[in-house]
């Protein structure tokens, strides 16, 4: 922010640091901070040729920014701006290797005024500040602010003005995305900023919607949430009863999760710059209509929030699936390598390892599952993201026997999160030839078997975790089975389920 003077009327001391920027020399005192430090920098009271100024020091060195040019001053100086705090100078100080912005000292921030109100709704402050914010965004419509919040809206020469245009973009270009994300103000960050997507004017529109909530209620919409990220991504904001239904519904649209679904800045200006906060309805029909419109807007917001939540969950599952597939492939490689290192006779043929009378097929195929596939009503089941299988075939002169098992990358709701599990099955009344056997994790048989429901398909053994600290047990188990199969001695266990290993 541009900063506000101390209320005690103190003058700038002589113990100052001097910095040299493109437009000249400036001095500031680190002991005279103007307001609390923000995510991108801190502001100090300073002095220049014409008197007191606010000096903002960015939380980034020229070295870490690869000595990138800070062009904010040049971008804004040539424009006739009424609702944006002017930049007097900006750039890198060679001596300190830091970036600075020089601004006029402002009277106070919008956040200061909100704090003074202690949650009360000041209609005049609402009108004047909101109009100024919208007009300021319109004046610099080619630059996305990215960090709009009440502490960046300052009172200068009797007019509310936006400060810190372009700083977030400069930081984004100069540092990692994670650094920028950590520097943003969580209460005003749009969903796309949480997920690392491109910021746009819709990002600023979302922030204005949050500011409206703050002006009306004293706090932004999700400030009291236990998981503010999840709330911005999925939750619906509360309606604003102090505003006319039309404006409350419009604010909900500004807070839609999908950027393209939010109203444009032009539409925000048309709706919000001249707000009739005392609505006089001309008829009972109009009263009914406005209330119905508010309900429709609320329903639309709920549908959109649910769609966004589902899309977020889909992306999350896709990421989990990709990691699971890579992990299972690594386990397969380590199993095959261990067997091959112990026997010159072992050969890898595509997806299979062949040694003696044994053929071990550890499938490359890992199928991605949706969240509810295969589950039946009333049957408690696991949250399975991916599944695969392993087959071990033993050939001898009399017959061919196959032992197989399923792999499921699942959260069993036991507090251990997602892991790879091995589980095998057997059937009541079956011929019992090739058991234990694998079953596809998308089948209802799989989910009935792992539940407490009586069913003809049952668990032969498992589930055994096979990754991380349990991988060695998995490798030993299958190496022992392969050892039996390679000499023709692997056969169906006499008892199901298998209680004792080795089977």
C-alpha positions as CSV (number, residue, x, y, z in Angstrom):
1,X,0.0,0.0,0.0
2,X,1.1,3.6,-0.4
3,X,0.9,4.0,3.4
4,X,-0.6,6.4,5.9
5,X,1.1,8.9,8.2
6,X,1.3,8.2,11.9
7,X,-1.4,9.9,13.9
8,X,1.1,11.4,16.3
9,X,2.4,13.9,13.7
10,X,6.0,12.9,14.0
11,X,8.4,14.1,11.4
12,X,10.8,12.0,9.4
13,X,14.0,11.4,11.4
14,X,17.5,12.0,10.0
15,X,18.5,8.4,10.4
16,X,17.6,7.4,6.9
17,X,18.8,5.1,4.1
18,X,19.3,6.5,0.7
19,X,18.3,4.7,-2.5
20,X,18.8,5.7,-6.1
21,X,16.1,4.9,-8.6
22,X,15.5,6.1,-12.3
23,X,13.9,9.4,-11.3
24,X,16.4,10.4,-8.5
25,X,17.4,9.8,-4.9
26,X,15.0,9.0,-2.1
27,X,15.4,8.4,1.6
28,X,13.5,6.3,4.0
29,X,13.6,5.2,7.6
30,X,13.2,1.5,8.4
31,X,11.9,2.5,11.9
32,X,8.9,4.3,10.4
33,X,6.8,1.6,8.9
34,X,3.5,2.6,7.4
35,X,1.1,-0.2,8.2
36,X,1.8,-3.9,8.5
37,X,4.0,-5.7,5.9
38,X,2.1,-7.3,3.0
39,X,2.7,-10.4,1.0
40,X,4.8,-8.7,-1.6
41,X,6.6,-5.9,0.4
42,X,6.7,-3.4,3.3
43,X,6.2,0.3,3.3
44,X,8.2,3.0,5.1
45,X,7.9,6.7,5.5
46,X,10.4,8.5,3.4
47,X,11.4,11.8,1.8
48,X,12.1,13.2,-1.6
49,X,12.7,16.5,-3.3
50,X,9.1,17.6,-2.6
51,X,8.6,16.2,0.9
52,X,7.3,13.1,2.5
53,X,6.7,9.9,0.4
54,X,5.8,6.3,1.0
55,X,8.7,3.9,0.0
56,X,7.7,0.3,-0.7
57,X,10.4,-2.2,-0.6
58,X,9.6,-5.4,-2.4
59,X,10.4,-8.8,-0.8
60,X,12.6,-9.8,-3.6
61,X,16.2,-9.1,-4.5
62,X,17.5,-8.0,-7.9
63,X,19.6,-11.2,-8.0
64,X,16.6,-13.5,-7.5
65,X,14.6,-11.5,-10.1
66,X,17.6,-11.9,-12.5
67,X,17.8,-8.0,-12.5
68,X,14.4,-7.8,-14.3
69,X,13.2,-4.4,-15.0
70,X,10.4,-3.1,-12.7
71,X,8.3,-1.3,-15.3
72,X,5.3,-0.4,-13.2
73,X,6.2,3.3,-13.1
74,X,6.6,3.6,-16.8
75,X,3.4,1.7,-17.4
76,X,1.3,4.0,-15.2
77,X,3.1,7.4,-15.3
78,X,2.0,8.3,-18.8
79,X,-1.7,7.8,-18.1
80,X,-4.2,10.3,-16.6
81,X,-5.4,8.2,-13.7
82,X,-8.0,9.3,-11.2
83,X,-8.5,6.1,-9.2
84,X,-5.0,4.6,-9.1
85,X,-2.3,5.7,-6.6
86,X,0.4,7.4,-8.7
87,X,3.9,5.9,-8.9
88,X,6.5,8.6,-8.4
89,X,9.4,6.3,-9.1
90,X,10.1,2.6,-9.4
91,X,13.1,0.3,-10.0
92,X,16.2,-1.3,-8.6
93,X,18.6,0.3,-6.2
94,X,22.1,-0.9,-7.2
95,X,23.5,-0.4,-3.8
96,X,21.0,-2.5,-1.8
97,X,20.2,-4.9,-4.7
98,X,16.5,-4.5,-3.9
99,X,13.4,-3.2,-5.7
100,X,11.5,-0.1,-4.6
101,X,8.4,1.8,-5.5
102,X,7.9,5.4,-4.5
103,X,4.3,6.7,-3.9
104,X,2.7,9.7,-2.2
105,X,1.7,9.2,1.4
106,X,-1.9,8.4,1.7
107,X,-4.3,9.2,4.5
108,X,-5.5,5.6,5.3
109,X,-6.5,2.3,3.7
110,X,-10.0,1.0,3.2
111,X,-9.1,-1.8,5.6
112,X,-8.4,0.9,8.3
113,X,-11.9,2.2,7.8
114,X,-13.5,-1.3,7.9
115,X,-11.6,-2.0,11.1
116,X,-12.9,1.2,12.7
117,X,-16.5,0.2,11.8
118,X,-16.2,-3.1,13.7
119,X,-18.6,-4.9,11.4
120,X,-21.1,-2.1,11.0
121,X,-22.3,-1.4,7.4
122,X,-21.5,2.2,6.3
123,X,-23.6,2.8,3.1
124,X,-21.6,5.9,2.1
125,X,-18.3,4.2,2.4
126,X,-19.7,1.2,0.5
127,X,-20.8,3.4,-2.4
128,X,-17.8,5.6,-2.7
129,X,-15.1,3.0,-2.3
130,X,-16.7,0.4,-4.5
131,X,-17.3,2.9,-7.3
132,X,-13.6,4.0,-7.0
133,X,-12.4,0.4,-7.1
134,X,-14.4,-0.4,-10.3
135,X,-13.3,2.8,-12.0
136,X,-9.7,2.1,-11.0
137,X,-9.8,-1.3,-12.5
138,X,-11.3,0.1,-15.7
139,X,-8.6,2.8,-15.9
140,X,-5.9,0.1,-16.0
141,X,-7.9,-2.6,-17.6
142,X,-4.9,-4.0,-19.5
143,X,-3.2,-4.9,-16.2
144,X,-4.5,-7.6,-13.9
145,X,-4.0,-6.5,-10.3
146,X,-3.9,-10.1,-8.9
147,X,-3.8,-9.0,-5.2
148,X,-6.8,-6.7,-4.8
149,X,-7.9,-6.2,-1.2
150,X,-9.0,-3.4,1.2
151,X,-5.5,-2.7,2.4
152,X,-4.5,-2.0,-1.3
153,X,-7.3,0.6,-1.6
154,X,-6.0,3.9,-0.2
155,X,-7.5,7.4,0.4
156,X,-5.4,9.9,-1.5
157,X,-6.4,13.6,-1.9
158,X,-9.9,12.7,-0.8
159,X,-10.4,9.9,-3.3
160,X,-10.2,6.2,-2.9
161,X,-7.5,4.8,-5.2
162,X,-6.0,1.4,-5.9
163,X,-2.4,0.8,-5.1
164,X,0.2,-1.9,-6.1
165,X,-0.9,-2.4,-9.7
166,X,1.5,-4.7,-11.5
167,X,3.5,-5.9,-8.4
168,X,2.0,-9.4,-8.4
169,X,2.7,-9.8,-12.1
170,X,6.3,-8.7,-11.6
171,X,6.7,-11.2,-8.8
172,X,5.1,-13.9,-10.8
173,X,7.5,-13.3,-13.7
174,X,10.5,-13.1,-11.4
175,X,9.9,-16.0,-8.9
176,X,8.4,-19.4,-8.7
177,X,4.6,-19.8,-8.8
178,X,4.7,-21.2,-5.2
179,X,6.4,-18.0,-4.0
180,X,3.6,-15.9,-5.5
181,X,0.9,-18.2,-4.2
182,X,2.3,-18.0,-0.7
183,X,2.4,-14.1,-0.9
184,X,-1.2,-13.7,-1.9
185,X,-3.9,-12.8,0.6
186,X,-5.9,-16.0,1.1
187,X,-9.2,-14.3,2.0
188,X,-9.2,-12.5,-1.4
189,X,-7.5,-15.1,-3.7
190,X,-9.7,-16.4,-6.6
191,X,-10.0,-20.2,-7.2
192,X,-7.7,-20.0,-10.2
193,X,-4.9,-18.6,-8.1
194,X,-5.2,-21.5,-5.7
195,X,-4.9,-24.0,-8.5
196,X,-2.1,-22.2,-10.3
197,X,-4.1,-21.2,-13.4
198,X,-3.7,-17.9,-15.4
199,X,-5.0,-14.8,-13.7
200,X,-7.2,-12.5,-15.7
201,X,-9.6,-9.5,-15.1
202,X,-12.0,-12.1,-13.8
203,X,-9.6,-12.7,-11.0
204,X,-9.9,-9.1,-10.0
205,X,-13.7,-9.3,-10.3
206,X,-13.7,-12.2,-7.8
207,X,-11.6,-10.1,-5.4
208,X,-14.1,-7.2,-5.7
209,X,-16.9,-9.6,-4.7
210,X,-14.9,-10.5,-1.6
211,X,-14.4,-6.8,-0.9
212,X,-18.1,-6.3,-1.1
213,X,-18.7,-8.9,1.6
214,X,-16.0,-7.2,3.7
215,X,-17.7,-3.8,3.3
216,X,-21.1,-5.2,4.3
217,X,-20.2,-7.7,7.0
218,X,-16.8,-6.7,8.2
219,X,-15.0,-9.8,6.9
220,X,-14.5,-11.5,3.5
221,X,-16.8,-14.4,2.6
222,X,-14.6,-17.3,3.7
223,X,-12.4,-15.7,6.3
224,X,-13.7,-17.9,9.1
225,X,-13.4,-21.2,7.2
226,X,-11.2,-24.0,8.6
227,X,-10.0,-24.7,5.1
228,X,-10.0,-21.4,3.2
229,X,-8.6,-22.9,0.0
230,X,-11.4,-25.5,-0.2
231,X,-14.0,-22.9,0.5
232,X,-12.7,-20.7,-2.4
233,X,-12.7,-23.7,-4.6
234,X,-16.0,-25.3,-3.6
235,X,-18.1,-23.4,-1.0
236,X,-21.0,-21.0,-1.7
237,X,-20.7,-17.6,-0.1
238,X,-23.6,-16.4,2.2
239,X,-26.1,-14.0,0.7
240,X,-25.9,-10.4,1.8
241,X,-29.2,-9.5,3.4
242,X,-28.2,-5.9,3.9
243,X,-28.1,-5.4,0.1
244,X,-31.0,-5.3,-2.3
245,X,-31.6,-8.8,-3.6
246,X,-30.4,-7.8,-7.1
247,X,-27.0,-6.6,-5.8
248,X,-26.7,-9.6,-3.5
249,X,-27.3,-12.0,-6.3
250,X,-24.9,-10.1,-8.6
251,X,-22.2,-10.4,-5.9
252,X,-22.7,-14.1,-5.9
253,X,-22.1,-14.2,-9.6
254,X,-18.9,-12.3,-9.1
255,X,-17.8,-15.1,-6.8
256,X,-18.5,-17.9,-9.2
257,X,-15.7,-20.5,-9.2
258,X,-15.2,-20.6,-13.0
259,X,-13.6,-17.3,-14.2
260,X,-15.5,-17.3,-17.5
261,X,-18.8,-17.5,-15.6
262,X,-18.2,-14.2,-13.7
263,X,-19.6,-10.9,-14.9
264,X,-17.2,-8.7,-16.9
265,X,-15.7,-5.6,-15.5
266,X,-17.9,-3.5,-17.8
267,X,-21.0,-5.2,-16.5
268,X,-19.7,-4.7,-12.9
269,X,-19.4,-1.0,-13.7
270,X,-22.9,-0.8,-15.1
271,X,-24.5,-2.6,-12.1
272,X,-22.3,-1.4,-9.1
273,X,-21.2,2.2,-9.7
274,X,-24.7,3.7,-9.0
275,X,-26.2,1.4,-6.5
276,X,-29.7,2.2,-5.1
277,X,-29.3,0.7,-1.7
278,X,-32.8,1.7,-0.6
279,X,-35.1,-0.2,-3.0
280,X,-38.7,0.9,-3.2
281,X,-40.7,-1.8,-5.0
282,X,-43.7,-0.6,-6.9
283,X,-45.9,-3.6,-6.5
284,X,-46.4,-6.9,-4.7
285,X,-45.6,-8.7,-8.0
286,X,-42.3,-7.0,-8.3
287,X,-41.5,-8.0,-4.7
288,X,-42.3,-11.6,-5.5
289,X,-40.2,-11.4,-8.7
290,X,-37.1,-10.0,-7.0
291,X,-37.2,-12.7,-4.3
292,X,-37.7,-15.4,-6.9
293,X,-34.7,-13.9,-8.9
294,X,-32.6,-14.1,-5.7
295,X,-33.6,-17.8,-5.3
296,X,-32.7,-18.6,-8.9
297,X,-29.3,-16.9,-8.5
298,X,-28.6,-18.9,-5.3
299,X,-29.6,-22.1,-7.1
300,X,-27.3,-21.3,-10.0
301,X,-24.5,-20.6,-7.7
302,X,-25.0,-23.9,-5.9
303,X,-25.0,-25.8,-9.2
304,X,-21.9,-24.1,-10.4
305,X,-20.1,-24.7,-7.1
306,X,-21.0,-28.4,-7.3
307,X,-19.7,-28.6,-10.9
308,X,-16.5,-26.9,-9.9
309,X,-16.0,-29.2,-6.9
310,X,-16.6,-32.3,-9.2
311,X,-14.1,-31.0,-11.7
312,X,-11.6,-30.3,-9.0
313,X,-12.0,-33.8,-7.6
314,X,-11.7,-35.3,-11.1
315,X,-8.4,-33.4,-11.6
316,X,-7.2,-34.6,-8.2
317,X,-8.0,-38.2,-9.0
318,X,-6.3,-38.0,-12.3
319,X,-3.1,-36.8,-10.6
320,X,-3.4,-39.6,-8.0
321,X,-3.9,-42.1,-10.8
322,X,-0.8,-41.0,-12.6
323,X,1.3,-41.3,-9.5
324,X,-0.2,-44.7,-8.7
325,X,0.6,-46.0,-12.2
326,X,4.2,-44.9,-11.9
327,X,4.6,-46.5,-8.5
328,X,3.2,-49.9,-9.5
329,X,5.4,-50.0,-12.6
330,X,8.4,-49.3,-10.3
331,X,7.4,-52.2,-8.1
332,X,7.1,-54.5,-11.1
333,X,10.6,-53.6,-12.3
334,X,12.1,-54.3,-8.9
335,X,10.3,-57.7,-8.7
336,X,11.5,-58.7,-12.2
337,X,15.0,-57.4,-11.5
338,X,15.3,-59.3,-8.3
339,X,14.2,-62.6,-9.9
340,X,16.5,-62.1,-13.0
341,X,19.5,-61.2,-10.8
342,X,19.1,-64.6,-9.0
343,X,18.6,-66.8,-12.1
344,X,20.2,-66.7,-15.5
345,X,17.3,-68.7,-16.8
346,X,14.8,-65.9,-16.1
347,X,13.8,-64.0,-19.3
348,X,11.5,-61.0,-19.7
349,X,9.1,-61.3,-22.6
350,X,6.9,-58.2,-22.9
351,X,4.8,-58.0,-19.8
352,X,5.8,-61.5,-18.7
353,X,8.8,-63.0,-16.9
354,X,9.4,-66.7,-17.8
355,X,11.6,-69.0,-15.8
356,X,11.4,-72.8,-15.9
357,X,7.8,-73.9,-15.7
358,X,6.7,-70.5,-14.4
359,X,5.2,-67.5,-16.3
360,X,4.7,-64.4,-14.2
361,X,2.5,-61.7,-15.9
362,X,2.6,-58.5,-14.0
363,X,0.2,-56.3,-16.0
364,X,1.2,-53.0,-17.5
365,X,-2.5,-52.2,-17.8
366,X,-3.6,-50.0,-14.9
367,X,-7.2,-48.9,-15.2
368,X,-8.4,-45.6,-13.8
369,X,-11.7,-45.8,-12.0
370,X,-14.3,-43.1,-11.2
371,X,-15.2,-42.7,-7.6
372,X,-18.3,-44.8,-7.4
373,X,-17.8,-47.4,-10.1
374,X,-18.7,-51.0,-9.0
375,X,-20.2,-49.9,-5.7
376,X,-23.7,-51.0,-4.7
377,X,-26.1,-49.2,-2.5
378,X,-25.6,-50.1,1.2
379,X,-22.3,-51.8,0.6
380,X,-19.4,-50.2,2.4
381,X,-16.4,-50.1,0.1
382,X,-13.0,-48.5,-0.6
383,X,-12.3,-45.4,-2.6
384,X,-10.4,-47.0,-5.5
385,X,-8.6,-44.8,-8.0
386,X,-6.7,-47.5,-10.0
387,X,-6.5,-51.3,-10.3
388,X,-4.4,-54.0,-12.0
389,X,-3.5,-57.7,-11.6
390,X,-0.8,-60.2,-11.4
391,X,-0.9,-63.8,-12.8
392,X,1.5,-66.7,-12.1
393,X,1.1,-69.7,-14.3
394,X,2.6,-73.1,-13.4
395,X,3.0,-75.7,-16.2
396,X,3.7,-79.4,-15.6
397,X,3.0,-82.5,-17.5
398,X,-0.4,-83.1,-16.0
399,X,-2.0,-79.7,-16.1
400,X,-1.7,-75.9,-16.1
401,X,-2.5,-74.0,-12.9
402,X,-2.8,-70.2,-12.4
403,X,-2.5,-68.2,-9.2
404,X,-3.6,-64.6,-9.6
405,X,-4.4,-61.5,-7.5
406,X,-5.8,-58.1,-7.9
407,X,-4.0,-54.8,-7.2
408,X,-6.0,-51.8,-6.0
409,X,-4.8,-48.3,-5.4
410,X,-7.3,-47.4,-2.7
411,X,-8.1,-45.4,0.4
412,X,-9.7,-47.9,2.8
413,X,-10.9,-45.2,5.1
414,X,-8.7,-46.4,7.8
415,X,-6.5,-43.3,8.2
416,X,-3.7,-44.6,6.0
417,X,-4.7,-42.7,2.9
418,X,-4.1,-44.1,-0.7
419,X,-1.9,-47.1,-1.0
420,X,-1.4,-50.1,-3.3
421,X,-3.0,-53.3,-2.0
422,X,-2.9,-56.9,-3.1
423,X,-6.0,-59.0,-2.6
424,X,-7.1,-62.3,-4.0
425,X,-10.4,-64.1,-4.1
426,X,-12.2,-67.5,-4.2
427,X,-15.7,-68.6,-5.0
428,X,-18.1,-70.7,-3.0
429,X,-19.4,-73.5,-5.2
430,X,-16.8,-72.9,-7.9
431,X,-14.6,-75.6,-9.4
432,X,-11.6,-74.3,-7.5
433,X,-9.1,-74.9,-10.3
434,X,-7.5,-71.5,-10.6
435,X,-7.8,-70.0,-7.1
436,X,-6.9,-67.7,-5.5
437,X,-7.9,-65.5,-8.4
438,X,-8.0,-61.8,-9.4
439,X,-11.3,-59.9,-9.8
440,X,-11.7,-56.5,-11.6
441,X,-12.0,-53.7,-9.1
442,X,-14.9,-52.2,-11.1
443,X,-17.0,-55.3,-10.6
444,X,-19.7,-55.6,-7.9
445,X,-18.2,-58.9,-6.9
446,X,-15.0,-57.1,-5.7
447,X,-16.9,-54.7,-3.6
448,X,-19.3,-57.3,-2.1
449,X,-16.2,-59.5,-1.2
450,X,-14.4,-56.7,0.7
451,X,-17.6,-55.7,2.6
452,X,-19.4,-57.5,5.4
453,X,-22.2,-58.6,3.1
454,X,-22.7,-62.4,2.5
455,X,-21.7,-63.3,-1.0
456,X,-20.5,-66.2,-3.0
457,X,-17.2,-64.4,-3.8
458,X,-14.8,-64.2,-0.8
459,X,-11.4,-63.0,0.0
460,X,-8.7,-65.7,-0.3
461,X,-6.0,-63.5,1.2
462,X,-5.2,-59.9,1.9
463,X,-5.6,-57.1,1.6
464,X,-1.8,-56.7,1.9
465,X,-0.2,-53.3,1.4
466,X,2.6,-53.7,-1.2
467,X,4.2,-50.3,-1.4
468,X,6.6,-48.3,0.8
469,X,7.6,-50.1,4.0
470,X,5.6,-53.2,2.9
471,X,7.1,-53.7,-0.5
472,X,9.8,-56.1,0.7
473,X,7.2,-58.5,2.1
474,X,5.4,-58.4,-1.3
475,X,8.6,-59.2,-3.2
476,X,9.4,-62.1,-0.9
477,X,5.9,-63.5,-1.2
478,X,5.9,-63.6,-5.0
479,X,9.5,-64.8,-5.3
480,X,8.5,-67.7,-3.1
481,X,5.5,-68.4,-5.3
482,X,7.6,-68.2,-8.5
483,X,10.2,-70.6,-7.0
484,X,7.4,-73.2,-6.6
485,X,6.0,-72.6,-10.0
486,X,9.3,-72.8,-11.8
487,X,9.8,-76.4,-10.7
488,X,6.1,-77.3,-11.3
489,X,5.1,-77.5,-7.6
490,X,2.7,-74.5,-7.4
491,X,-0.9,-75.7,-6.8
492,X,-4.1,-74.5,-5.3
493,X,-4.0,-74.2,-1.5
494,X,-6.0,-76.9,0.2
495,X,-7.8,-74.4,2.4
496,X,-9.5,-71.1,1.6
497,X,-9.1,-68.5,2.9
498,X,-5.3,-68.8,3.2
499,X,-4.4,-68.3,6.9
500,X,-0.7,-69.3,6.9
501,X,2.1,-68.3,4.6
502,X,3.9,-69.7,2.7
503,X,0.8,-71.2,1.1
